[in-house]
Amino acid sequence: MKLNSESLRTEGDVNLSQNRDIWQKNHLSEEAFQLLEEDSRYYLQQSLSTPCLNVIEKSYGIYLEDIDGRKYMDFHGNSVHQVGYGNEYVVKAVKEQLDTLPFSPRRYTNKPAIKLAKKLAELSPGNLNKVLFAPGGTSAVSMALKLVRKATGKYKTISMWDSFHGATLDAISVGGEAVFRSGMGPLLPGSLHVMPYNSYRCLLGECNKCPFKCLDYLEYVLEREGEVGALILEPIRCTDVQVPPKEYHQRLRQICDRYNMLLIYDEIPTALGRTGKMFAFEHYGIVPDIVLLGKGMGGGIFPMAAMLVRDDLDVAADIALGHYTHEKSTLGCAAALAVLQYIEEHQLLEHANKMGNYMKVRLKNMQKQIEMIGDVRGIGLLYGVELVNDRQSKEKAINEAEKVMYKCMDNGLSFKISQGNVLTLSPPLVISDQELERAMDILEQSLREIERFS
């Protein structure tokens, strides 16, 4: 197995490496190793997941705690921890729901499901007034792909290389990461891909004179392809943190209208305050035809996702788009309602912007002083720090990025690495001033130390 293969370094950090082995030997107890060995004995091995790094015992607020009592500020959280772990509002709502209606069979509806649908329609800009719920984000993607075919009569989609939309066969068809697609054989017919914003060519400076050459290519493809029903993309890429300018998304909206395509925004990891607004697309002054939510929607307690669509896309009464067993989950809906209530009552959007501004200033100052930092990009409480061996060539500092991550974990800060060299930082929105300052201190100290010995 080639552990340095670029195909392994996309969605997250590699779970098999010498740096990981060293960190585990220096930090894990005999009990932790025994549990990890048992975990590997029973779980199928897969990239990015098994074997696991450590054994977690507790989670609370912004922290994870392992079985040896070591605490980590969690700046990853699989994007479920907007309101923090074990949030009292969410826990209370789920407990109360367990006492009255723990499950609602299909054929019936229930009050939490109706309240949540109404709340999302009220929060959503434009006419995104119709919803369907699902037990996870990938399932929401599946529903959207089916609705596109039903509503438009077209079977082709366009999505971006390097995008992530879930791990099922239909989701990896529209997704663009090799670690999920490679070796799978024929995927969903009609799944076309184009270069994403700020693609590798752009990073090399080849698109400096025309920042949206990627959209020129999109139109080139559309001129030659028929039956394209939708464009699906992440408005802000969560993994390596790509934040397009307003003009990019406004032109995308125009292109979709011109070619009679539906615009689907996958906001599964970025909605509900992560970018400083309830929905990431609100930064761009446009409204998609379909938006997908998930991850943090269940408050880090219950898996929950949703598809929000325009009123006039309510056209599938004669088929089943989802029909999932836990579609109108009373527990999931209670958790999601509590999440939305907590975000509003505790003004987490404003807090995310305030903390994000501090984070931006600290990271930009680090960039000026630390040569290894090639780029800093982000919005709200989502930032990516790109590490390079040389700013001119932009050669990825893959080994250094991994060493920085483990050095940070030595001092109680956990995050993920994307594309091999991007430190992806997404703390809970409930993080305090003191906690964020401490995290930035740990990161800066670790970067300086690794750069000094590289």
C-alpha positions in Angstrom: 0.0 0.0 0.0 1.4 3.4 -0.9 0.6 5.5 2.1 1.7 8.7 0.4 -0.7 8.3 -2.5 -2.6 11.5 -3.2 -5.8 9.5 -3.6 -5.7 8.7 0.1 -5.2 12.4 1.1 -8.5 14.0 0.2 -11.4 14.0 2.7 -9.2 13.6 5.8 -5.9 12.6 7.3 -4.5 9.1 6.6 -5.1 6.6 9.3 -2.0 4.6 8.6 1.3 6.4 8.9 4.6 6.5 10.8 3.7 9.7 12.4 0.5 8.2 13.8 2.3 5.1 15.1 4.8 7.4 16.9 2.0 9.5 18.5 0.1 6.4 19.7 3.2 4.8 21.2 3.9 8.0 23.1 0.4 8.7 24.4 -1.8 5.6 24.6 -2.1 3.3 27.6 -2.1 -0.5 27.4 -5.9 -0.4 27.9 -6.3 1.9 24.9 -4.2 -0.3 22.7 -6.1 -3.4 23.7 -9.4 -1.7 22.9 -8.1 -0.5 19.5 -7.0 -4.0 18.7 -10.4 -5.3 19.6 -12.0 -2.6 17.5 -9.9 -3.6 14.5 -10.7 -7.3 15.1 -14.4 -6.7 14.5 -14.7 -3.8 12.2 -14.0 -3.9 8.4 -10.9 -1.9 7.5 -11.4 1.2 5.4 -9.4 4.3 4.5 -9.9 7.4 6.7 -11.6 5.3 9.5 -10.3 2.0 10.7 -7.9 1.5 12.4 -8.8 4.2 14.8 -6.5 6.7 16.5 -7.7 6.5 20.1 -10.6 5.6 22.3 -12.9 8.4 23.5 -14.7 8.1 26.8 -16.5 11.4 27.1 -17.5 14.5 25.1 -18.8 17.8 26.5 -18.9 21.4 25.3 -15.9 21.8 22.9 -14.0 18.8 24.4 -13.3 15.2 23.7 -11.8 13.1 26.6 -10.1 9.8 26.0 -10.1 6.8 28.3 -6.9 8.0 30.0 -8.5 11.3 30.9 -6.7 13.4 28.2 -8.8 16.3 27.0 -8.8 17.7 23.4 -10.5 20.8 22.1 -12.3 19.4 19.1 -11.9 21.5 15.9 -13.2 18.7 13.7 -16.3 17.0 15.2 -17.4 15.6 11.8 -19.3 19.0 11.6 -22.0 17.9 14.0 -21.0 20.0 17.0 -22.2 23.5 16.2 -23.9 23.8 19.6 -21.3 21.7 21.4 -21.3 18.2 22.8 -24.0 17.3 25.3 -25.8 20.6 24.8 -28.4 20.8 27.6 -31.1 22.1 25.4 -30.8 19.2 23.0 -30.4 16.6 25.7 -33.4 17.8 27.5 -35.5 17.9 24.4 -34.6 14.4 23.4 -35.2 13.0 26.9 -38.6 14.6 27.0 -39.5 13.2 23.6 -38.4 9.7 24.7 -41.0 9.8 27.5 -43.9 10.6 25.1 -43.3 9.4 21.6 -39.9 7.8 20.9 -40.8 6.6 17.4 -43.4 7.5 14.9 -44.2 4.8 12.2 -44.8 5.8 8.6 -48.3 6.7 7.6 -48.5 9.0 10.6 -47.1 12.4 11.3 -46.2 14.0 14.6 -46.0 17.4 16.2 -42.1 17.7 16.3 -41.9 16.8 12.6 -44.5 19.5 11.7 -42.9 22.1 13.9 -39.4 21.4 12.4 -40.7 21.6 8.8 -42.4 24.9 9.6 -39.4 26.3 11.4 -37.0 25.5 8.5 -39.4 27.0 6.0 -39.5 30.2 8.1 -35.7 30.4 8.3 -35.0 29.7 4.7 -34.7 32.6 2.2 -36.8 32.7 -0.9 -39.5 30.0 -1.5 -37.7 27.0 0.0 -40.9 26.0 1.7 -41.2 22.3 1.2 -39.1 19.7 3.1 -38.4 16.0 3.4 -36.4 14.6 6.3 -33.9 11.7 6.2 -31.7 9.8 8.7 -28.5 11.1 7.2 -26.9 13.5 4.7 -26.2 10.9 2.1 -29.9 9.9 2.1 -30.8 13.6 1.5 -28.5 13.6 -1.5 -30.2 10.5 -2.8 -33.6 12.1 -2.5 -32.4 15.2 -4.3 -31.0 13.2 -7.2 -34.4 11.4 -7.6 -36.4 14.6 -7.4 -34.3 16.1 -10.1 -35.1 13.3 -12.5 -38.8 13.5 -11.6 -39.1 17.3 -11.8 -37.0 17.8 -15.0 -37.2 14.6 -16.9 -33.4 14.7 -17.2 -31.0 12.2 -15.8 -27.6 14.0 -16.1 -26.0 16.0 -13.3 -22.9 18.1 -13.1 -20.8 18.2 -10.0 -17.2 19.1 -9.0 -14.1 17.1 -8.9 -12.8 16.8 -5.3 -16.3 17.3 -3.9 -17.9 15.1 -1.2 -21.6 14.3 -1.1 -21.6 11.1 0.8 -20.4 7.5 0.6 -23.3 5.5 -1.0 -23.0 4.5 -4.7 -25.2 7.3 -6.0 -23.5 9.9 -3.7 -20.0 8.9 -4.8 -21.2 9.1 -8.4 -21.8 12.8 -8.1 -18.9 13.1 -5.6 -15.4 13.7 -6.9 -13.0 12.2 -4.4 -10.9 9.2 -5.6 -10.7 7.6 -2.2 -14.5 6.9 -2.5 -14.8 6.3 -6.2 -11.7 4.3 -7.2 -12.2 0.7 -8.1 -16.0 0.9 -7.9 -16.7 0.1 -11.6 -19.6 1.8 -13.4 -21.3 4.5 -11.3 -24.5 6.4 -11.8 -25.0 7.1 -15.5 -24.9 10.8 -16.5 -22.7 11.9 -13.6 -20.6 14.6 -15.2 -17.8 16.5 -13.4 -16.0 19.8 -14.0 -13.2 21.6 -12.2 -14.1 23.2 -8.9 -13.4 26.8 -7.9 -9.8 27.4 -7.0 -8.7 24.1 -8.6 -5.1 23.0 -8.7 -4.6 24.8 -12.0 -5.7 28.0 -10.4 -3.4 27.4 -7.4 -0.5 27.1 -9.8 -1.4 30.6 -11.2 -2.7 29.5 -14.6 -6.1 31.2 -14.1 -4.9 34.5 -12.7 -6.1 36.5 -15.6 -9.5 34.9 -15.5 -10.7 33.8 -12.0 -13.7 32.0 -13.4 -12.2 30.1 -16.3 -13.7 27.1 -14.5 -17.2 28.5 -15.2 -16.2 29.1 -18.8 -15.5 25.4 -19.0 -18.8 24.5 -17.3 -20.6 26.4 -20.0 -18.5 24.7 -22.7 -19.7 21.3 -21.3 -23.3 22.4 -21.2 -23.2 23.5 -24.8 -22.3 20.0 -25.7 -24.3 17.9 -23.2 -28.0 17.5 -23.3 -30.3 16.2 -20.5 -28.5 17.9 -17.7 -31.1 18.3 -14.9 -29.0 19.8 -12.1 -25.8 21.2 -10.8 -24.9 20.0 -7.3 -22.0 21.5 -5.3 -20.9 22.6 -1.9 -21.3 26.4 -1.9 -18.3 26.6 0.5 -16.1 23.5 0.5 -15.8 22.3 4.1 -12.8 20.0 3.9 -10.0 22.1 2.4 -12.1 25.3 2.9 -12.7 26.9 -0.5 -14.7 30.1 -0.2 -15.7 31.5 -3.7 -16.4 35.2 -4.1 -20.0 36.4 -4.5 -19.6 36.8 -8.3 -18.8 33.1 -8.7 -22.1 31.9 -7.2 -24.2 34.6 -8.9 -22.8 33.5 -12.2 -23.6 29.9 -11.3 -27.2 30.9 -10.6 -27.4 32.6 -14.0 -25.9 29.6 -15.8 -28.4 27.2 -14.2 -31.3 29.5 -15.2 -29.9 29.8 -18.8 -29.6 26.1 -19.3 -32.8 25.2 -17.4 -31.0 23.3 -14.6 -31.8 23.0 -10.9 -29.2 24.4 -8.6 -28.5 22.1 -5.6 -26.4 23.3 -2.7 -25.1 20.6 -0.4 -24.8 22.4 2.9 -24.8 19.3 5.0 -21.6 20.3 6.9 -21.8 24.1 6.6 -25.4 25.1 7.4 -26.7 26.2 10.8 -24.2 28.9 11.6 -20.9 27.4 10.7 -20.2 30.3 8.2 -21.7 33.0 10.4 -25.1 32.7 8.7 -27.8 30.1 9.1 -27.2 29.0 5.5 -23.9 29.4 3.7 -25.6 30.5 0.5 -26.9 33.6 2.2 -23.5 35.1 1.8 -24.0 35.2 -2.0 -27.3 36.9 -2.5 -28.9 34.1 -4.4 -31.3 31.2 -3.5 -30.8 27.6 -4.8 -33.6 25.4 -6.0 -32.7 22.7 -3.5 -30.6 22.8 -0.3 -29.5 19.8 1.7 -28.9 19.9 5.5 -27.5 17.4 7.9 -24.6 16.8 10.4 -25.1 19.5 13.0 -28.9 19.4 12.6 -29.1 16.6 15.1 -27.1 18.4 17.7 -24.4 15.7 17.8 -26.9 13.4 19.5 -29.2 12.0 16.8 -28.6 11.6 13.0 -30.8 13.9 11.1 -30.9 15.5 7.7 -33.2 17.4 5.4 -33.9 18.4 1.9 -35.5 21.9 1.4 -37.0 22.7 -2.0 -39.0 25.3 -3.9 -42.8 25.0 -3.6 -43.1 24.2 -7.3 -40.8 21.2 -7.0 -43.5 19.3 -5.0 -44.1 17.0 -8.0 -43.4 13.5 -6.8 -46.7 12.5 -5.1 -46.9 9.4 -7.2 -43.4 8.0 -6.2 -41.4 7.6 -3.0 -38.4 9.9 -2.9 -37.3 8.8 0.6 -39.8 6.8 2.6 -37.2 6.1 5.2 -38.1 4.3 8.4 -36.8 7.2 10.5 -38.0 9.9 8.0 -40.1 11.8 10.6 -38.1 10.8 13.6 -39.6 12.3 16.7 -36.2 12.2 18.4 -34.4 13.7 15.5 -36.9 16.5 15.0 -36.9 17.3 18.7 -33.1 17.5 18.6 -33.1 19.7 15.5 -35.7 22.1 17.0 -33.6 22.4 20.1 -30.5 23.1 18.0 -32.3 25.9 16.1 -33.7 27.3 19.3 -30.3 27.4 21.0 -28.6 29.0 18.0 -31.2 31.8 18.0 -31.5 32.3 21.8 -27.8 32.4 22.4 -27.0 34.5 19.3 -24.5 32.0 17.9 -24.5 33.5 14.5 -23.2 36.8 15.9 -20.8 34.9 18.2 -19.4 32.8 15.2 -18.7 36.0 13.3 -17.0 37.6 16.3 -14.8 34.5 17.0 -14.2 34.0 13.3 -12.8 37.6 13.0 -10.4 36.9 15.9 -9.4 33.5 14.3 -8.8 35.2 10.9 -6.5 37.9 12.4 -4.5 35.3 14.4 -4.1 33.0 11.4 -3.2 35.8 9.0 -0.5 37.0 11.4 0.9 33.5 11.6 1.0 33.4 7.8 3.2 36.6 7.8 5.7 35.1 10.2 5.7 31.4 9.3 7.0 30.5 5.8 5.4 27.1 5.8 1.9 28.7 5.7 1.1 29.1 2.0 -2.5 30.2 2.3 -5.2 31.0 4.9 -8.8 31.0 3.9 -12.1 30.8 5.7 -15.4 32.3 6.8 -17.2 32.3 10.1 -15.8 29.6 12.3 -14.4 27.5 9.4 -10.8 28.0 8.3 -8.2 26.2 6.3 -4.4 26.7 6.8 -2.5 25.4 3.8 1.0 24.2 4.4 3.6 24.2 1.7 7.3 23.4 1.3 7.7 26.4 -1.0 5.3 29.3 -1.5 6.4 29.8 -5.1 5.8 26.2 -6.3 3.0 25.6 -3.7 4.5 22.1 -3.2 2.4 20.4 -0.5 4.0 20.0 2.9 2.2 16.7 3.6 4.6 15.2 6.2 4.9 18.6 8.0 1.1 19.0 8.1 0.7 15.6 9.8 3.4 16.4 12.3 1.7 19.7 13.1 -1.5 17.9 13.8 0.0 15.4 16.2 2.0 18.2 17.9 -1.2 20.0 18.5 -2.8 16.9 19.8 0.1 16.6 22.3 -1.2 19.9 23.7 -4.9 19.2 23.6 -6.1 20.5 20.1 -7.6 18.1 17.6 -8.5 18.9 14.0 -8.4 17.1 10.6 -6.2 17.4 7.6 -7.6 17.7 4.1 -6.0 17.3 0.7 -2.9 16.1 2.5 -1.7 19.6 3.6 -4.7 21.7 4.7 -5.3 22.0 8.5 -9.1 22.3 8.6 -10.3 24.2 11.7 -14.0 24.1 12.6 -14.6 24.6 16.3 -18.0 24.5 17.9 -19.9 27.7 17.7 -20.1 27.8 21.5 -16.3 28.2 21.9 -15.3 30.9 24.4 -12.8 33.7 23.8 -10.3 32.1 26.2 -10.7 28.7 24.5 -10.1 30.0 21.0 -7.1 32.0 22.2 -5.7 28.9 23.8 -6.3 26.9 20.6 -4.6 29.5 18.4 -1.6 29.6 20.8 -1.2 25.8 20.5 -1.4 25.9 16.7 1.1 28.7 16.4 3.6 27.1 18.8 3.2 23.8 17.0 3.7 25.3 13.5 6.8 27.2 14.7 8.3 24.1 16.2 7.7 21.9 13.2 9.0 24.5 10.8 12.2 25.0 12.9 13.1 21.3 12.7 12.0 20.7 9.1 
